[in-house]
Amino acid sequence: MKQPELGHKIQNWRKAKGLTQEELVERCNLNVRTLQRIEAGEVLPRSYTVKSILDVLEVDFSALNLPDTSEKDIYTLLKPNKKFIQWAAVLGVLYLCLSFVEGFIEIGYFYDFGIEVSGVTYSLIKLGIMLSFSVFYYVFYIIGKKLDDGLLKVSAIILIGLIVISSINDISVFYTEYISIEFSLMMTSVVFGIGYTLLGIALLMRKELLGNLALVSGIFGIVSGVGFTTIIMAIPALFTLTIFEILLIVLIVRLVSSNSNELAESVTEVSAVNS
């Protein structure tokens, strides 16, 4: 069963029992906002959340008429954000291109390979990376919000916060060198490693709902994150990170694809509540 049908049924069963939202959430240890979003069809709840609600409502789990295809549910939930997500995918490609330019400049400039770059050029590239990265990764906050997935939301916000801080720091180091380049790179590697690891874990945990592409992306995210965190494996992690981010672009494009037949080939068929 997909949203918003699931939410409507839960709402009807609750009213049939004569329960208010406050009374229901008290009995199944949820918060009112979560139940409101479930009933409004704004999120896809986890299976244990649905089961706890149905236990209180004394409804048989089989009354949900399973199975249905989860790809239709996630497409429906993301449809209002479709244009934004499509533009975010374009900015994700732009971010990857700018990252290669950034790497070339930093290696050549900071390590005395004779590459000259003005402060304005470097700052513009950094700002472009910061903005394109932020919009691109904000998509995963949106997905996390739609799925009521705290880890997905938190990991996306952490990465966005880190790119803003690190971009400002890199520009400052370029102009003032208030800290050593080596120390700055090590700190950046560690904190981004943590962020990528969290996002990889979040995607891995949602593999049944988001499909095999999320599974593979999650693995590459975790490998990249662990590599950055160790510092000594940061260089190989750059290659796995590139693959990870390309997979993320493909994933979000497919999640808002209007061609459900094509999407079904890459997304595992599961119930909306079997997540």
C-alpha positions as CSV (number, residue, x, y, z in Angstrom):
1,M,0.0,0.0,0.0
2,K,1.3,3.4,-0.9
3,Q,0.9,6.9,0.5
4,P,-1.4,8.7,0.9
5,E,-3.8,5.7,1.0
6,L,-1.9,4.3,4.0
7,G,-2.2,7.5,6.0
8,H,-5.9,7.8,5.2
9,K,-6.6,4.3,6.4
10,I,-4.7,4.8,9.7
11,Q,-6.7,8.0,10.2
12,N,-10.0,6.2,9.6
13,W,-9.1,3.4,11.9
14,R,-8.1,5.8,14.6
15,K,-11.3,7.7,14.4
16,A,-13.3,4.5,14.4
17,K,-11.7,3.7,17.7
18,G,-12.6,7.1,19.0
19,L,-9.0,8.1,19.6
20,T,-7.4,11.5,19.1
21,Q,-4.0,11.8,17.6
22,E,-2.6,12.7,21.1
23,E,-4.2,9.6,22.6
24,L,-2.8,7.3,19.9
25,V,0.7,8.6,20.0
26,E,0.8,8.2,23.8
27,R,0.0,4.6,23.5
28,C,2.5,3.8,20.7
29,N,5.4,6.0,21.8
30,L,5.4,8.4,18.8
31,N,5.2,12.1,18.7
32,V,2.2,13.9,17.4
33,R,4.0,15.5,14.4
34,T,5.1,12.1,13.1
35,L,1.5,10.8,13.2
36,Q,0.2,13.9,11.6
37,R,2.7,13.5,8.7
38,I,1.8,9.8,8.3
39,E,-1.9,10.5,8.2
40,A,-1.4,13.3,5.8
41,G,0.6,11.0,3.5
42,E,3.7,13.1,3.7
43,V,6.1,10.4,4.9
44,L,6.6,6.6,4.4
45,P,6.8,5.2,8.0
46,R,9.0,2.3,8.9
47,S,7.4,-1.1,9.3
48,Y,7.8,-1.2,13.1
49,T,6.1,2.2,13.3
50,V,3.1,1.0,11.4
51,K,2.9,-2.2,13.4
52,S,3.0,-0.3,16.7
53,I,0.1,1.9,15.4
54,L,-1.9,-1.0,14.2
55,D,-1.4,-2.9,17.5
56,V,-3.0,0.0,19.4
57,L,-5.8,0.3,16.8
58,E,-6.3,-3.5,16.9
59,V,-6.0,-3.8,13.1
60,D,-4.6,-6.9,11.4
61,F,-1.4,-6.1,9.5
62,S,-2.9,-8.0,6.5
63,A,-5.5,-5.3,6.2
64,L,-2.9,-3.1,4.5
65,N,-3.3,-5.3,1.4
66,L,0.4,-5.8,0.8
67,P,2.4,-5.9,-1.4
68,D,2.7,-2.8,-3.6
69,T,5.6,-1.2,-5.3
70,S,7.6,1.2,-3.1
71,E,9.0,3.1,-6.1
72,K,5.6,4.5,-6.8
73,D,5.4,5.7,-3.3
74,I,8.7,7.5,-3.2
75,Y,8.0,9.0,-6.7
76,T,4.7,10.3,-5.4
77,L,6.2,11.8,-2.3
78,L,9.1,13.5,-4.2
79,K,6.9,14.7,-7.1
80,P,6.3,18.2,-5.5
81,N,10.1,18.6,-5.3
82,K,10.7,17.1,-8.8
83,K,12.0,20.3,-10.5
84,F,14.3,21.2,-7.6
85,I,15.7,17.7,-7.5
86,Q,16.3,17.7,-11.3
87,W,18.2,21.0,-11.0
88,A,20.1,19.6,-8.0
89,A,21.3,16.7,-10.1
90,V,22.6,19.3,-12.7
91,L,24.3,21.1,-9.9
92,G,25.7,17.8,-8.7
93,V,27.4,17.4,-12.1
94,L,28.7,21.0,-11.9
95,Y,30.0,20.4,-8.4
96,L,32.0,17.3,-9.6
97,C,33.5,19.4,-12.5
98,L,34.5,22.2,-10.2
99,S,36.0,19.7,-7.7
100,F,38.4,18.5,-10.4
101,V,39.4,22.1,-11.2
102,E,39.8,22.8,-7.5
103,G,42.0,19.8,-7.0
104,F,44.2,20.7,-9.9
105,I,44.6,24.3,-8.7
106,E,45.3,23.3,-5.0
107,I,47.9,20.7,-5.9
108,G,49.7,23.0,-8.3
109,Y,49.5,26.1,-6.2
110,F,50.0,24.9,-2.6
111,Y,52.7,22.5,-3.5
112,D,54.7,24.8,-5.8
113,F,54.2,23.2,-9.2
114,G,54.3,26.6,-10.8
115,I,50.5,27.1,-11.2
116,E,49.5,30.7,-10.7
117,V,45.9,31.5,-9.6
118,S,44.4,34.7,-8.4
119,G,42.6,35.0,-5.1
120,V,39.4,36.0,-6.9
121,T,39.4,32.9,-9.2
122,Y,40.1,30.6,-6.3
123,S,37.4,32.2,-4.2
124,L,34.8,32.0,-7.0
125,I,35.6,28.3,-7.5
126,K,35.2,27.6,-3.8
127,L,31.9,29.5,-3.6
128,G,30.7,27.6,-6.7
129,I,31.6,24.3,-5.0
130,M,30.0,25.4,-1.8
131,L,26.7,26.4,-3.4
132,S,26.4,23.5,-5.9
133,F,27.4,20.9,-3.2
134,S,24.8,22.3,-0.7
135,V,21.9,22.2,-3.2
136,F,22.9,18.7,-4.4
137,Y,23.1,17.2,-0.9
138,Y,20.0,19.0,0.3
139,V,18.1,16.5,-1.8
140,F,19.0,13.8,0.7
141,Y,17.6,16.0,3.5
142,I,14.4,16.2,1.5
143,I,14.3,12.4,1.0
144,G,15.0,11.9,4.7
145,K,12.2,14.2,5.6
146,K,9.8,12.4,3.3
147,L,10.8,9.0,4.7
148,D,10.9,10.4,8.3
149,D,14.5,9.2,8.4
150,G,16.5,11.1,11.0
151,L,19.9,9.7,10.0
152,L,19.5,10.6,6.4
153,K,18.5,14.2,7.3
154,V,21.2,14.7,9.9
155,S,24.0,13.3,7.6
156,A,22.9,15.6,4.8
157,I,22.8,18.7,7.1
158,I,26.2,17.8,8.5
159,L,27.8,17.6,5.1
160,I,26.2,20.9,4.0
161,G,27.5,22.5,7.2
162,L,31.0,21.1,6.6
163,I,31.2,22.3,3.0
164,V,30.3,25.9,4.1
165,I,32.8,25.9,7.0
166,S,35.6,24.2,4.9
167,S,35.1,26.5,1.9
168,I,35.4,29.6,4.1
169,N,38.4,28.1,5.9
170,D,40.1,27.3,2.5
171,I,39.6,30.8,1.2
172,S,41.0,32.2,4.5
173,V,44.1,29.9,4.3
174,F,44.7,30.9,0.7
175,Y,44.9,34.6,1.7
176,T,46.3,34.5,5.2
177,E,47.8,31.0,5.9
178,Y,46.7,31.4,9.5
179,I,47.0,27.6,9.8
180,S,49.2,25.2,7.9
181,I,47.8,23.7,4.7
182,E,48.7,20.2,5.9
183,F,46.7,20.6,9.2
184,S,43.8,22.1,7.3
185,L,43.7,19.2,4.9
186,M,43.9,16.6,7.7
187,M,41.0,18.1,9.6
188,T,38.9,18.4,6.4
189,S,39.6,14.8,5.6
190,V,38.5,13.5,9.0
191,V,35.3,15.6,9.4
192,F,34.1,14.9,5.9
193,G,35.0,11.2,6.4
194,I,32.5,11.1,9.3
195,G,29.8,12.8,7.2
196,Y,30.2,10.5,4.2
197,T,30.2,7.5,6.5
198,L,26.9,8.5,8.1
199,L,25.3,9.2,4.7
200,G,26.5,5.9,3.4
201,I,25.1,4.1,6.4
202,A,21.8,5.9,6.0
203,L,21.5,4.9,2.3
204,L,22.5,1.3,3.2
205,M,19.7,1.2,5.8
206,R,17.2,2.3,3.1
207,K,18.2,-0.2,0.5
208,E,14.9,-2.1,0.5
209,L,12.9,1.1,-0.2
210,L,15.4,3.0,-2.5
211,G,16.7,-0.1,-4.2
212,N,20.0,-1.7,-5.2
213,L,21.4,1.6,-6.4
214,A,21.1,2.9,-2.8
215,L,22.9,-0.2,-1.6
216,V,25.8,0.2,-3.9
217,S,26.0,4.0,-3.2
218,G,25.9,3.3,0.5
219,I,28.8,0.9,0.3
220,F,30.9,3.4,-1.7
221,G,29.9,6.2,0.8
222,I,31.1,4.1,3.8
223,V,34.3,3.1,2.1
224,S,35.0,6.7,1.1
225,G,34.2,8.0,4.6
226,V,36.4,5.5,6.4
227,G,39.2,6.2,3.9
228,F,39.0,10.0,4.6
229,T,38.8,9.4,8.4
230,T,42.0,7.4,8.4
231,I,43.8,10.2,6.5
232,I,46.4,7.8,5.1
233,M,43.8,6.4,2.8
234,A,42.4,9.8,1.8
235,I,43.9,9.7,-1.7
236,P,42.3,6.4,-2.7
237,A,39.1,7.6,-1.1
238,L,39.0,10.5,-3.6
239,F,38.4,7.9,-6.3
240,T,35.7,6.0,-4.5
241,L,34.1,9.3,-3.5
242,T,33.8,10.3,-7.2
243,I,32.0,7.0,-7.9
244,F,29.8,7.5,-4.8
245,E,28.7,11.0,-6.0
246,I,28.1,9.9,-9.5
247,L,25.9,7.1,-8.1
248,L,24.1,9.7,-6.0
249,I,23.3,11.8,-9.1
250,V,21.9,8.7,-10.9
251,L,19.9,7.7,-7.8
252,I,18.1,11.0,-7.4
253,V,17.4,11.3,-11.1
254,R,15.8,7.8,-11.1
255,L,13.8,8.6,-7.9
256,V,12.0,11.4,-9.7
257,S,11.8,9.7,-13.1
258,S,8.4,9.7,-14.6
259,N,9.1,6.4,-16.3
260,S,8.0,4.0,-13.7
261,N,8.9,1.0,-15.8
262,E,12.5,2.1,-16.1
263,L,12.6,2.9,-12.4
264,A,11.2,-0.6,-11.5
265,E,14.2,-2.2,-13.2
266,S,16.6,-0.6,-10.7
267,V,14.4,-0.4,-7.5
268,T,13.5,-3.5,-5.5
269,E,9.8,-4.2,-5.3
270,V,8.8,-3.9,-1.6
271,S,5.9,-2.6,0.4
272,A,5.7,1.0,1.4
273,V,5.8,-0.1,5.0
274,N,8.4,-2.8,4.7
275,S,11.3,-0.3,5.0
